[in-house]
Amino acid sequence: MKITEHIEALEAAGRALGDAAAEAGPDAEVPTCPGWRVRDLLRHTTMVHRWATAFVAEGHITYQPDAGEPALDGEELLAHYREGHARLVAALRAAPEDLECWTFLPAPSPLAFWARRQAHETAVHRADAESALTAPGPVDSAFAADGIDELLRGMHGRDRSRVRTPEPRVLRVRATDTGEVWTVRLSAEPPRTERDGRATAVADTELSGPADRLYLYLWNRLPAGAVTLTGDEDLARLWRETSGITWS
């Protein structure tokens, strides 16, 4: 996806998140994030947005800690969230293509990294806000496939991934609508993922379904029955138990 497409996705997801949060109210439980209420979701997301904005707008070339979650609630918190989201979108649109700043995943450029990362950060939390009303809504299939790729080859390509197996195992993820396939090789080392729609090697477990369902499932936002599982259920259980992203 192009940088402009990621920024557009970020803008749309952030607005939808705010609208769902406003409709649900700050006290509503967020089923996809056990223990959270909508106020917790807004406090977390606006903190992340403002943290990301600082790298893009101020060009920090080394890691900088976030400023912490705001002690706001109700309409004041919602307005603070909307302002922070708008500032992030504006900062990305105004940033030069040769932006230099700190990142934490491989990407064609720092600008491409932050646009993509914040688009998916916000889309997943949009699903959280929607779950406080009914259930997460659909996600564009191309965007969802891009997010699966970022999650498997980016987030879980890092040494801190906790998805490990004592012996080598293979997990396959197949998007039935876009035709994309990811082969995740698990072992006692960090996962290694290859993307190849022609993959034919035997996998211990395969997860298949529309890209948007796989996307939210792999982020643990949908239950097991949301996708089709073939093979060993233990690997799917392992994913759900250990794939949560840790930032430190």
C-alpha positions, 0 to 999 in steps of 0.5 A: 500500500502507498503512504497516502493510502495508509494515512487515509486508512488512519484518518477513517479508522480514527474517526470511526473509533471516536464515533463508536466511543461516543455512542458507547460511552466511557463506562462501556466495557470493551469485550475485545480488551478484557478489563478495559472500558471505553475510557481506557481505550481512548486514553491508551490510543490518544497516548499512542497517537501523540507519541507517534506524532512527536517522532514525525513532527519533531524528527526524534532519531532515538527512542523517546518514551511516551508522555503517559495516558491523560487523566481525562474522562467523558467529553473532555477525553473524547475531544482530546482523543479527536484532537490528537488523532487529527494532529497525527494525520496532519503531521504525516501529511505534512512530513517530507518523503525523506523524513528521518526519525526513529522506527522499530520495524523494517520499512521503505522509509520512516514516513512509510513506517509510521503511516502504516503502523499507526493505520493498523494500530488505529484500525485494531482499536477501532474494532475494540471501540465497535465491540463495545457496541456490538461487534467489530465491523468489516475491514477493507480486504487489501488493508487487512492483508497488509496488516496481516503481513505487518503483524506476522513479518514485522511484529512477530519477526522481532526477537521479543515475540513470545510465540515459540515451540519446543520443536519446529512447527509450521503455521499457515495463514491463507486469505481466501479472498486476496489469495495471499498466503503466509507460512510461519515457521515456529521453533524455540527461536523467534518466528520466521514468516514467508509470504508466498501464495504458491506455498504447498508444503505441509503445515501443522495448522492452517488458518483460512478465511477472508483477510479481514476476519484473519486480521482481527483473529490474529490480533485476538479480536475475534473468537476461534470460530471466526476463521477456518482451522485445519490441522493441530488446534494446539498451534492456534491455542498457542497463538492466542495465548502468546501472541499479544504484542509487548512494547518493552 
